[in-house]
């Protein structure tokens, strides 16, 4: 009992933060309002017997919190006064051993509505923090918070359609705001001044500021301010260059303010370069190899998350093959699994690439690791074999001669046999 009371007091009052090496992540889904705890350390288990989630803005709804006690997980009990600013639990006996890749759901306790209604315009209410407690170390260990899904900002937002180039200005805040000027900027020159209409097409008194270019666009109204009500939208035209780098920033001048206020950017639609990870304007082996390496290492880098689901996996690889094929292939068809050299056909040249590094550790698509597991092996050959002599335009590729094909298969069978003998 004494140990349980001690753990509870430390969790509620807070002790010095620990340097204990573990990577516990609170994933917050902004679409479903769900919380989950997971261990993202690729080597070590996460060991803890208490956790606390906090929000200074009060965006937690304890009524929708599915605690570990509620889930009847042995030994866990809710502690303290759980409210919109804090929820916590401790385990009476023993430690929770959370393995890598395992997630524990905690219900749907995110509720930003009351906070957004009470804070001033522009204040970010997504302020969650998470800490775990390990009684063997005697200290709280801060974890990471990862937000996935579509956020609602307490701010003005530029919605940029990367596929069409259209840009709209929207007020996602529950508060209205009056503005007298705004500017849109791109360090890569991704703006299209020719397609830019601005507010001047629909609102009186607005004029362009300075020289418009691919690097900056903007307007001001010397005659008066524009009231942007909650939920209001304004079409600014096709002001984003299709295929441009998604690097836009946005500022506006609030009525009576001396300095600009930073707005938010949202990209919608399918970007022409979202899979061009090195941003050189070309979809090639460098890009797909970077993606398959990220997948094989169980990484979840946001820049590789083409499906925007918070996870980098085979779905993102499929998305890349479709996106790259739409740009590179004559008819826009997706690259087929097994097309190692990205020439639009699964054929002998792709087999030769796989054959050159077979049964070795290799995470490169263009060398033959088609399932992104970090090894070029039989499973990758089977994927090539399933699509052999097909092309991305769905027409069959001319097959090798009757003499060549048995020879090709013989090379694989002999290599596999040798590999089995080496592994005995």
C-alpha atoms as one frame of an Amber mdcrd trajectory, in Angstrom:
protein
   0.000   0.000   0.000   2.839   2.399   0.875   4.416   1.867  -2.569   1.101
   2.544  -4.320   0.584   5.793  -2.388   4.154   6.862  -3.175   3.698   6.251
  -6.898   0.408   8.169  -6.890   1.915  11.193  -5.135   4.899  11.338  -7.489
   2.626  11.111 -10.539   0.241  13.784  -9.279   2.757  16.233  -7.806   5.518
  15.711 -10.351   9.170  14.968  -9.690  12.291  15.720 -11.696  12.148  14.547
 -15.295  14.174  11.436 -16.035  16.663  10.818 -18.812  15.392   7.236 -18.927
  15.763   6.148 -22.559  12.373   5.072 -23.834  10.148   6.468 -26.522   6.491
   6.413 -25.458   4.223   8.217 -27.905   0.708   9.524 -27.394  -0.946   9.460
 -30.827  -3.908  11.833 -31.098  -6.252  11.320 -34.062  -7.845  14.679 -34.836
 -10.533  13.035 -37.001 -11.761  10.444 -34.481 -10.670  12.313 -31.292  -8.906
   9.143 -30.135  -5.826   8.688 -27.943  -3.432   5.742 -28.015  -0.153   4.999
 -26.244   2.595   3.186 -28.147   6.283   2.381 -27.887   8.258   3.719 -30.854
  11.687   2.598 -29.595  12.968   0.113 -32.184  15.130  -1.748 -29.636  13.855
  -1.359 -26.081  10.531  -2.090 -24.432   8.817   0.784 -22.627   8.649   0.021
 -18.902   6.281   2.045 -16.725   3.690   1.721 -13.981   1.955   5.070 -14.341
   1.106   7.702 -16.929  -0.407  11.169 -17.026  -1.843  13.184 -19.943  -2.268
  16.935 -19.485  -3.654  19.987 -21.299  -3.375  23.528 -19.973  -6.141  24.577
 -22.404  -8.492  21.854 -21.153  -9.055  19.823 -24.325  -9.522  16.463 -22.550
 -12.981  14.941 -22.053 -12.610  12.398 -19.216 -16.114  11.046 -19.912 -14.814
   9.621 -23.219 -11.511   8.397 -21.749 -11.277   4.604 -21.882  -8.777   4.086
 -19.097  -6.814   0.888 -18.567  -8.935   0.381 -15.458 -12.074   0.659 -17.623
 -10.554  -1.991 -19.910 -10.041  -4.308 -16.914  -6.301  -4.497 -17.470  -4.984
  -6.074 -14.303  -3.599  -3.780 -11.616  -4.425  -0.397 -13.186  -6.419   2.280
 -11.334  -7.385   5.843 -12.173  -5.823   8.318  -9.741  -6.497  11.876  -8.672
  -9.228  14.149  -9.981  -9.469  13.488 -13.684 -10.799  16.475 -15.616 -10.370
  18.449 -18.827  -6.807  19.343 -17.874  -5.423  16.017 -16.637  -6.049  12.270
 -16.615  -3.795   9.741 -14.895  -3.474   6.089 -13.894  -1.058   3.933 -11.924
  -0.499   0.211 -11.695  -0.628  -1.231  -8.191   1.780  -4.119  -8.700   4.422
  -4.797 -11.317   5.376  -2.851 -14.416   3.760  -2.482 -17.823   6.099  -3.861
 -20.498   5.038  -2.210 -23.749   6.706  -3.844 -26.747   7.703  -1.969 -29.893
   4.831  -1.491 -32.307   2.119  -2.235 -29.712  -0.517   0.458 -29.184  -2.953
   0.761 -26.278  -6.184   2.563 -27.133  -7.523   5.057 -24.592 -10.889   5.923
 -26.115 -11.891   9.243 -27.720 -11.229  11.899 -25.085 -10.121  14.786 -27.331
 -12.551  17.714 -27.162 -11.255  21.029 -28.501 -14.667  22.721 -28.732 -14.852
  24.399 -25.298 -11.235  25.564 -25.499 -11.646  27.051 -28.975 -14.748  28.920
 -27.825 -12.950  30.473 -24.858  -9.494  31.429 -26.175  -8.663  34.459 -28.328
  -8.215  34.232 -32.087  -4.915  32.601 -33.078  -4.220  30.700 -29.860  -3.337
  27.046 -30.541  -5.288  24.737 -28.231  -3.471  21.526 -29.195  -1.204  21.509
 -26.158  -1.307  17.905 -24.923   1.628  16.396 -23.059   2.252  12.883 -21.789
   4.498  11.487 -19.072   5.144   7.975 -17.849   6.351   6.907 -14.421   8.703
   4.040 -13.661   8.967   3.307  -9.935  12.401   1.725 -10.449  13.793   5.082
 -11.626  11.697   7.196  -9.286  11.033   9.924 -11.840   8.619  11.062 -14.515
   9.720  10.539 -18.117   8.259  12.890 -20.770   6.897  11.194 -23.875   6.058
  12.549 -27.321   2.689  13.650 -28.681   1.959  12.987 -32.363  -1.127  14.481
 -34.006  -2.577  12.740 -37.059  -5.597  13.587 -39.183  -7.003  16.934 -40.265
  -6.592  19.771 -37.737  -9.028  22.635 -37.242  -7.058  25.812 -36.619  -8.037
  28.800 -34.512  -6.711  30.919 -37.357  -6.982  31.944 -40.995  -6.001  29.104
 -43.317  -4.889  28.946 -46.936  -6.252  25.771 -48.522  -3.894  24.947 -51.379
  -5.008  22.380 -53.926  -1.733  20.957 -55.201  -3.454  19.172 -58.087  -5.352
  22.157 -59.503  -3.328  25.069 -58.123  -6.396  26.716 -56.584  -5.987  28.620
 -53.293  -8.813  29.612 -50.961  -8.661  31.734 -47.809 -10.766  30.328 -44.940
 -11.398  31.327 -41.336 -11.431  28.080 -39.323 -11.596  29.942 -36.008 -14.907
  30.319 -34.141 -13.925  33.983 -33.855 -14.261  36.616 -36.565 -11.250  38.732
 -37.490 -10.750  41.914 -39.540  -7.736  42.156 -41.843  -6.268  45.011 -43.865
  -3.496  43.204 -45.792  -1.994  39.764 -46.433   0.984  38.165 -48.138   1.752
  34.676 -49.488   5.386  33.614 -49.869   7.393  30.769 -51.445  11.170  30.504
 -51.186  11.158  28.018 -54.103   9.067  30.240 -56.377   6.019  27.946 -56.350
   3.428  30.702 -56.738   1.652  31.475 -60.036   1.058  35.195 -60.412  -0.711
  34.624 -63.725  -3.494  32.581 -62.144  -3.763  34.750 -59.029  -7.039  36.670
 -58.686  -6.890  37.746 -55.058  -9.613  39.502 -53.121  -9.753  42.352 -55.635
 -12.024  40.301 -57.931 -14.781  40.046 -55.332 -14.072  42.647 -52.626 -13.864
  46.396 -53.256 -10.822  48.447 -52.309  -8.207  45.681 -52.512  -5.041  46.228
 -54.558  -1.914  44.170 -55.156   1.136  44.958 -53.036   4.444  45.478 -54.828
   5.582  43.208 -57.654   3.823  39.858 -57.814   5.983  36.867 -58.697   6.496
  33.191 -58.052   8.028  34.180 -54.717   5.388  36.515 -53.311   1.796  37.589
 -53.768  -0.206  39.992 -51.645  -2.869  42.654 -51.340  -3.825  45.580 -49.134
  -6.939  47.691 -48.712  -6.234  51.351 -47.883  -9.970  52.127 -47.737 -10.974
  49.771 -44.944 -10.729  46.335 -43.349 -12.288  43.069 -44.451 -14.323  41.249
 -41.808 -13.605  37.538 -42.158 -16.373  35.778 -40.250 -16.014  32.305 -38.774
 -16.304  29.772 -41.601 -16.032  32.383 -44.374 -14.044  31.462 -47.509 -12.577
  33.561 -50.338 -11.295  32.201 -53.655  -7.864  33.638 -54.534  -7.589  31.868
 -57.894  -5.097  29.343 -59.275  -2.142  30.892 -57.514  -0.085  27.730 -56.837
   2.115  26.275 -59.583   1.108  22.667 -60.188   4.142  20.519 -59.441   5.690
  23.243 -57.306   7.389  22.711 -53.962   4.909  22.808 -51.082   6.741  25.462
 -49.068   4.184  28.275 -48.824   3.889  30.621 -45.869   1.149  33.127 -45.191
   0.871  36.292 -43.099  -1.879  38.851 -42.624  -2.326  42.162 -40.857  -5.106
  42.285 -38.259  -6.925  45.589 -37.937  -5.052  47.856 -35.547  -1.992  45.611
 -35.297   1.519  46.842 -36.017   2.978  43.471 -37.051   1.869  40.642 -39.284
   0.207  37.487 -37.933   1.246  34.057 -39.202  -1.575  32.066 -40.796  -1.774
  28.338 -41.518  -1.352  26.341 -44.728  -3.229  23.169 -45.679  -2.442  21.194
 -48.821  -5.313  19.265 -50.346  -5.584  17.161 -53.466  -2.727  15.087 -54.832
   0.543  16.930 -55.102   2.601  16.508 -58.239   5.766  16.275 -56.143   4.738
  14.776 -52.800   6.619  11.584 -53.658   9.599  13.495 -55.004  11.351  13.261
 -51.655  14.603  14.898 -52.741  12.605  17.637 -54.520  14.630  17.511 -57.719
  11.527  17.457 -59.912  11.959  13.792 -60.909  10.379  10.579 -59.620  13.222
   8.076 -59.680  15.107   5.356 -57.834  16.453   7.808 -55.272  12.905   8.567
 -54.163  11.502   5.030 -54.060  14.672   3.649 -52.444  14.373   6.260 -49.700
  10.772   5.204 -49.120  11.432   1.442 -48.996  14.349   2.044 -46.630  12.081
   4.080 -44.342   9.501   1.265 -44.376  12.081  -1.473 -43.737  13.396   0.433
 -40.710   9.873   0.911 -39.291  10.303   4.659 -39.574   7.311   6.967 -39.638
   8.826  10.115 -41.088   6.051  12.553 -41.945   7.666  13.409 -45.287   7.195
   9.769 -46.402   3.578   9.462 -45.212   1.927   9.866 -48.621  -1.407   8.502
 -47.366  -1.475  10.882 -44.370  -2.499   8.117 -41.965   0.373   8.568 -39.522
   2.107   5.347 -40.603   4.710   4.754 -43.316   4.050   1.320 -44.798   3.109
  -0.605 -47.912   0.148   1.686 -48.545   2.560   4.578 -49.004   4.651   2.475
 -51.385   1.536   1.714 -53.436   0.684   5.412 -53.428   4.187   6.270 -54.655
   4.000   3.709 -57.479   0.684   5.223 -58.627   1.842   8.826 -58.257   5.181
   8.274 -59.982   3.567   6.223 -62.747   1.059   8.985 -63.399   3.978  11.322
 -64.108   6.517   9.027 -65.784   4.528   6.436 -67.747   3.079   7.282 -71.133
  -0.484   6.342 -70.228  -0.210   7.337 -66.553  -0.517   3.792 -65.249   0.931
   2.856 -61.855   4.279   1.108 -61.731   3.874  -2.623 -61.171   5.497  -4.422
 -58.267   8.635  -6.019 -59.675   9.560  -3.115 -61.969  12.936  -2.547 -60.335
  14.365  -0.174 -62.934  11.141   1.836 -63.291  10.968   1.516 -67.054   7.272
   0.640 -67.051   7.732  -3.100 -67.647   8.390  -6.101 -65.417  10.874  -8.154
 -67.380  14.261  -9.866 -67.454  16.158  -6.669 -66.712  14.321  -6.390 -63.379
  15.052 -10.039 -62.579  18.726  -9.413 -63.238  18.753  -6.560 -60.727  17.175
  -8.790 -58.077  19.480 -11.664 -59.007  22.545  -9.462 -58.545  21.857  -8.916
 -54.819  19.655 -11.910 -53.968  19.754 -13.273 -50.415  21.477 -10.181 -49.060
  20.377  -7.374 -46.767  19.183  -4.601 -49.042  16.259  -2.214 -48.667  16.346
  -0.636 -52.143  13.386  -1.130 -54.450  15.588  -0.596 -57.486  17.850  -3.464
 -56.395  14.936  -5.867 -55.908  13.497  -5.409 -52.388   9.920  -5.094 -53.603
   8.191  -5.739 -50.254  10.433  -3.284 -48.348  11.430  -5.747 -45.627  15.156
  -5.004 -45.935  16.098  -8.309 -47.590  16.149  -9.338 -51.246  14.873 -12.894
 -51.097  12.382 -15.418 -52.450   9.393 -13.303 -51.428  10.636 -10.534 -53.713
  11.195 -12.990 -56.544   7.616 -14.203 -56.121   6.365 -10.631 -56.445   8.394
 -10.183 -59.651   7.161 -13.539 -60.911   3.528 -12.561 -60.318   3.834  -9.588
 -62.678   6.507 -10.807 -65.071   6.175  -9.766 -68.702   3.472  -7.198 -67.888
   3.686  -3.458 -68.268   2.096  -0.484 -66.564  -0.173   0.107 -69.559  -1.684
  -3.375 -68.908  -0.332  -4.821 -72.161   1.851  -7.899 -72.024   5.541  -7.446
 -72.606   6.993  -9.731 -75.289   8.242 -12.818 -73.486  11.782 -14.172 -73.771
  12.402 -17.074 -76.112  11.596 -20.630 -75.027  15.340 -21.202 -74.565  15.901
 -18.059 -72.478  13.052 -18.524 -69.974  14.055 -22.000 -68.680  17.595 -20.681
 -68.341  16.360 -17.733 -66.323  14.350 -19.950 -64.003  17.314 -22.285 -63.695
  19.488 -19.464 -62.420  16.959 -18.759 -59.676  16.532 -22.407 -58.674  20.309
 -22.942 -58.558  20.802 -19.774 -56.488  18.065 -20.779 -54.052  19.556 -24.265
 -53.713  22.991 -22.842 -52.943  21.485 -20.493 -50.375  19.750 -23.413 -48.617
  23.029 -25.343 -48.490  24.841 -22.374 -46.961  22.200 -21.985 -44.281  22.486
 -25.554 -42.971
